[in-house]
Amino acid sequence: MNEERAVERVAARAVTVQRAGRIEDGACRHLLVWRAGPGWRMAGSGVLGGGLGERHWVLNAQVRAGYGRLDPAEHLAELAAAQGLSGPGTGLMTAAEVDACTWAEDGGATALATTGIGVPTWAAAPEAAAGIAGAAGAGYVPGTINILAVVPTPVSDAGLLNLLTTATEAKVQALLEAGYDCSGTPSDAVCVAVRTAGPGEPAEPFGGPRSLWGARLARAVHRAVLAGARADRERRAEWDGPPTHPATLPGCGCEDVLAGAPSPVPSGRGPSGRGPGAVVRARGAG
């Protein structure tokens, strides 16, 4: 019964992510917004609204390279208000190009990633490496890997936190398969959303990589990050940073960045791991 409800929700496509532009630091910079609405519980590490609890929206904002504000939570709250977002929500930041987000679905689980690997690092690095965000003259280094993963069924608190761990494990697996010698970047963030249980509705107790929804979420995150990591390497070989323009243009906004025909995972090392029912899309600056 629980899975039947999830299938019904998937048919209605619960995840619709919009893109908008705003003028900041002398250029138009884009952001992604999921207006989830009531009925969602989230766990995440976002600087705004991180932690575990009811959340109604997720915002992922692209900021300039060398972002220097010391109040990122307040900044994200301002951006959320400008988008008409209200109630509890969570906000993420990145210097990566959000237009180049990649996403994947697996059995009803959806994952969206914005991927910038300017500062690849291992989590357990020698102390001497701490605080190094790119040597002088190293060229274009801003990044961050931000992940939004959505499971359309109720999950217990413990299971939700396990899903967060599973998403992180899948991210690392994708980076290794893409040929990176790292576990991520120093500023990565993850947000996992699940449905709020209705009266008498049971919640899935597990979220590990061999649980039903943990396995689906892991495959979706893996595919989204793998596509994003390969595409990011290709972009960095061609330019010194995301393109900018001084004014907001009609193409800056998009009502549904997850719409459109599927795009193939960029070529590169490692298997894509695509299976039956899986969809991977890489969205450009359309």
C-alpha positions as CSV (number, residue, x, y, z in Angstrom):
1,M,0.0,0.0,0.0
2,N,2.8,2.4,0.9
3,E,4.5,1.7,-2.4
4,E,1.2,2.1,-4.3
5,R,0.8,5.6,-2.9
6,A,4.4,6.4,-3.9
7,V,3.7,5.3,-7.5
8,E,0.6,7.6,-7.6
9,R,2.7,10.5,-6.4
10,V,5.4,9.8,-9.0
11,A,2.8,9.8,-11.7
12,A,1.9,13.4,-10.8
13,R,5.7,14.2,-10.8
14,A,6.1,15.8,-7.4
15,V,9.5,17.4,-8.3
16,T,9.3,20.5,-10.4
17,V,12.4,22.7,-10.2
18,Q,12.4,26.2,-11.6
19,R,15.3,28.5,-12.6
20,A,15.4,32.2,-12.1
21,G,17.9,35.0,-12.5
22,R,18.8,38.0,-10.4
23,I,21.3,40.8,-10.6
24,E,24.1,40.4,-8.0
25,D,27.7,41.6,-7.9
26,G,27.4,43.2,-11.3
27,A,26.0,40.2,-13.2
28,C,22.9,38.1,-13.7
29,R,23.3,35.0,-11.5
30,H,20.9,32.1,-11.5
31,L,19.2,30.0,-8.8
32,L,17.1,26.8,-8.7
33,V,14.0,26.5,-6.7
34,W,11.8,23.5,-5.7
35,R,8.5,24.8,-4.3
36,A,7.7,21.5,-2.6
37,G,4.9,22.9,-0.4
38,P,3.6,21.2,2.8
39,G,3.9,17.5,3.3
40,W,7.6,17.1,3.0
41,R,10.2,16.3,5.6
42,M,13.9,17.0,4.8
43,A,17.3,16.3,6.2
44,G,20.2,18.3,5.0
45,S,23.4,20.3,5.5
46,G,22.3,23.5,3.8
47,V,23.6,26.6,5.5
48,L,20.0,27.9,5.7
49,G,17.4,25.5,7.2
50,G,19.7,22.6,7.5
51,G,19.0,19.8,10.0
52,L,15.9,17.6,10.1
53,G,12.3,18.7,10.0
54,E,9.3,19.9,7.9
55,R,10.5,22.0,4.9
56,H,8.4,23.6,2.1
57,W,11.0,24.6,-0.4
58,V,14.7,24.2,-1.5
59,L,16.7,26.9,-3.1
60,N,20.2,26.4,-4.7
61,A,21.8,29.8,-5.5
62,Q,24.8,30.3,-7.8
63,V,27.1,33.0,-6.4
64,R,30.2,34.6,-7.7
65,A,33.6,33.0,-7.5
66,G,35.3,34.2,-4.3
67,Y,32.0,34.8,-2.5
68,G,32.9,36.9,0.5
69,R,29.7,37.5,2.5
70,L,29.9,36.4,6.1
71,D,26.1,35.9,6.4
72,P,25.2,33.3,3.8
73,A,22.1,32.2,5.7
74,E,20.8,35.8,5.7
75,H,21.7,36.1,2.1
76,L,19.8,33.0,1.2
77,A,16.8,34.1,3.2
78,E,16.8,37.3,1.2
79,L,16.9,35.4,-2.1
80,A,14.1,33.1,-0.9
81,A,11.9,36.1,0.0
82,A,12.6,37.6,-3.4
83,Q,11.2,34.4,-4.9
84,G,8.1,34.6,-2.8
85,L,9.0,31.6,-0.7
86,S,7.5,31.4,2.7
87,G,7.5,29.0,5.6
88,P,10.3,26.7,6.5
89,G,12.8,25.8,3.8
90,T,16.4,25.1,3.1
91,G,19.0,27.0,1.1
92,L,22.2,25.9,-0.6
93,M,25.0,27.9,-2.4
94,T,27.5,27.1,-5.1
95,A,29.9,28.9,-7.4
96,A,29.2,26.1,-10.0
97,E,26.9,26.8,-13.0
98,V,23.4,25.9,-11.9
99,D,22.2,25.9,-15.5
100,A,24.3,22.8,-16.0
101,C,22.5,20.8,-13.4
102,T,22.1,17.1,-14.0
103,W,19.4,14.8,-12.7
104,A,18.3,11.3,-12.7
105,E,15.3,9.1,-11.7
106,D,15.2,5.5,-10.5
107,G,12.0,3.8,-9.5
108,G,10.4,7.1,-8.3
109,A,13.4,8.5,-6.5
110,T,14.7,11.7,-8.1
111,A,18.2,13.3,-7.7
112,L,19.4,16.6,-9.0
113,A,23.0,17.8,-8.7
114,T,24.9,21.0,-9.4
115,T,28.5,19.9,-9.8
116,G,31.6,22.0,-9.6
117,I,34.9,20.2,-8.7
118,G,37.3,23.1,-8.6
119,V,38.8,22.0,-5.3
120,P,38.7,18.2,-5.2
121,T,39.6,16.9,-1.8
122,W,39.5,13.9,0.5
123,A,37.5,14.3,3.7
124,A,40.3,12.9,5.8
125,A,43.2,15.1,4.5
126,P,46.4,15.9,6.3
127,E,46.1,18.9,8.6
128,A,48.5,20.9,6.3
129,A,45.9,20.8,3.6
130,A,43.2,22.4,5.7
131,G,42.1,25.8,4.5
132,I,43.6,25.5,1.1
133,A,41.0,26.5,-1.5
134,G,43.2,26.7,-4.5
135,A,46.7,27.9,-5.0
136,A,47.4,31.3,-6.6
137,G,47.4,31.1,-10.4
138,A,45.5,27.8,-10.4
139,G,42.8,29.3,-12.7
140,Y,39.2,28.5,-12.4
141,V,38.6,26.6,-9.2
142,P,35.2,27.6,-7.7
143,G,32.7,24.7,-7.3
144,T,30.7,22.7,-4.8
145,I,28.6,19.6,-5.3
146,N,25.1,20.3,-4.2
147,I,22.6,17.4,-4.2
148,L,18.8,17.4,-3.8
149,A,17.4,13.9,-3.6
150,V,13.7,13.2,-3.3
151,V,11.9,10.0,-2.2
152,P,8.1,10.1,-2.6
153,T,7.2,8.1,0.5
154,P,7.2,8.5,4.3
155,V,10.5,7.5,6.0
156,S,11.4,7.4,9.7
157,D,13.9,9.9,11.2
158,A,16.5,7.2,11.3
159,G,15.8,6.1,7.8
160,L,15.9,9.6,6.5
161,L,19.3,10.2,8.1
162,N,20.4,6.9,6.6
163,L,19.2,8.1,3.1
164,L,21.4,11.2,3.6
165,T,24.4,8.9,4.3
166,T,23.5,6.8,1.3
167,A,23.4,9.8,-1.0
168,T,26.8,10.9,0.1
169,E,28.2,7.4,-0.5
170,A,26.7,7.4,-4.0
171,K,28.3,10.7,-4.7
172,V,31.8,9.5,-3.7
173,Q,31.3,6.3,-5.9
174,A,30.3,8.6,-8.9
175,L,33.4,10.8,-8.4
176,L,35.7,7.8,-8.3
177,E,34.1,6.3,-11.4
178,A,34.5,9.7,-13.2
179,G,38.2,9.5,-12.5
180,Y,38.5,12.0,-9.6
181,D,40.9,11.3,-6.8
182,C,38.6,12.8,-4.1
183,S,35.6,12.3,-1.9
184,G,34.1,15.7,-2.9
185,T,34.9,19.4,-2.3
186,P,35.2,21.2,1.0
187,S,31.8,22.9,0.6
188,D,29.5,20.1,-0.6
189,A,25.9,20.0,0.7
190,V,23.1,17.4,0.5
191,C,19.4,17.7,1.0
192,V,17.1,14.6,1.1
193,A,13.3,15.0,1.1
194,V,10.7,12.4,2.0
195,R,6.9,12.6,2.4
196,T,5.3,13.4,5.7
197,A,3.3,10.3,6.9
198,G,-0.4,10.7,7.0
199,P,-2.6,9.5,9.9
200,G,-2.0,5.7,10.3
201,E,0.4,5.6,7.4
202,P,3.5,3.6,8.1
203,A,7.0,5.1,7.5
204,E,9.8,3.2,5.8
205,P,12.3,2.3,8.6
206,F,15.4,1.9,6.5
207,G,17.4,4.1,4.1
208,G,20.6,2.2,3.5
209,P,21.9,1.3,0.0
210,R,20.3,-2.2,0.1
211,S,16.9,-1.0,1.3
212,L,14.2,-0.4,-1.3
213,W,14.3,3.4,-1.4
214,G,17.9,3.7,-0.4
215,A,18.9,1.6,-3.4
216,R,16.8,3.7,-5.7
217,L,18.0,7.0,-4.3
218,A,21.7,5.8,-4.5
219,R,21.4,4.9,-8.2
220,A,19.7,8.2,-9.0
221,V,22.3,10.2,-7.1
222,H,25.2,8.2,-8.6
223,R,23.9,8.8,-12.1
224,A,23.3,12.5,-11.6
225,V,26.7,13.2,-10.0
226,L,28.5,11.0,-12.6
227,A,27.0,13.0,-15.4
228,G,27.7,16.3,-13.7
229,A,31.3,15.4,-12.8
230,R,32.1,14.4,-16.4
231,A,30.5,17.5,-17.8
232,D,32.3,19.7,-15.3
233,R,35.6,18.3,-16.5
234,E,34.7,19.1,-20.1
235,R,33.6,22.6,-19.2
236,R,36.8,23.4,-17.3
237,A,38.9,22.3,-20.3
238,E,37.2,25.0,-22.4
239,W,36.7,28.1,-20.2
240,D,37.9,29.9,-17.1
241,G,34.5,30.0,-15.4
242,P,30.7,30.1,-15.9
243,P,29.6,32.6,-18.5
244,T,27.9,35.8,-17.1
245,H,25.9,38.6,-18.5
246,P,25.1,42.1,-17.1
247,A,21.3,41.9,-17.3
248,T,18.5,39.3,-16.7
249,L,17.4,37.9,-20.0
250,P,14.2,36.0,-21.0
251,G,16.1,32.7,-21.2
252,C,17.4,33.1,-17.6
253,G,14.1,31.8,-16.3
254,C,12.7,28.3,-16.7
255,E,9.5,26.9,-15.3
256,D,10.7,23.3,-15.2
257,V,14.4,22.5,-15.6
258,L,13.7,18.8,-15.4
259,A,11.5,18.8,-18.5
260,G,12.7,17.9,-21.9
261,A,14.2,15.0,-23.8
262,P,16.8,12.8,-22.0
263,S,20.4,13.7,-22.7
264,P,23.1,11.0,-22.6
265,V,25.6,10.8,-19.8
266,P,28.8,12.5,-21.1
267,S,31.5,10.1,-22.2
268,G,34.3,9.2,-19.9
269,R,35.7,6.6,-17.5
270,G,33.6,4.1,-15.7
271,P,30.2,2.6,-16.2
272,S,27.1,4.7,-16.1
273,G,25.2,2.1,-14.2
274,R,22.0,2.9,-16.0
275,G,19.3,0.2,-15.5
276,P,15.7,-0.4,-16.6
277,G,13.4,2.5,-15.7
278,A,16.3,4.9,-15.1
279,V,16.4,8.3,-16.7
280,V,19.4,10.7,-16.7
281,R,19.1,14.2,-18.0
282,A,21.8,16.9,-18.3
283,R,20.3,20.4,-18.6
284,G,22.1,23.2,-20.3
285,A,21.5,27.0,-20.3
286,G,18.4,26.7,-22.5
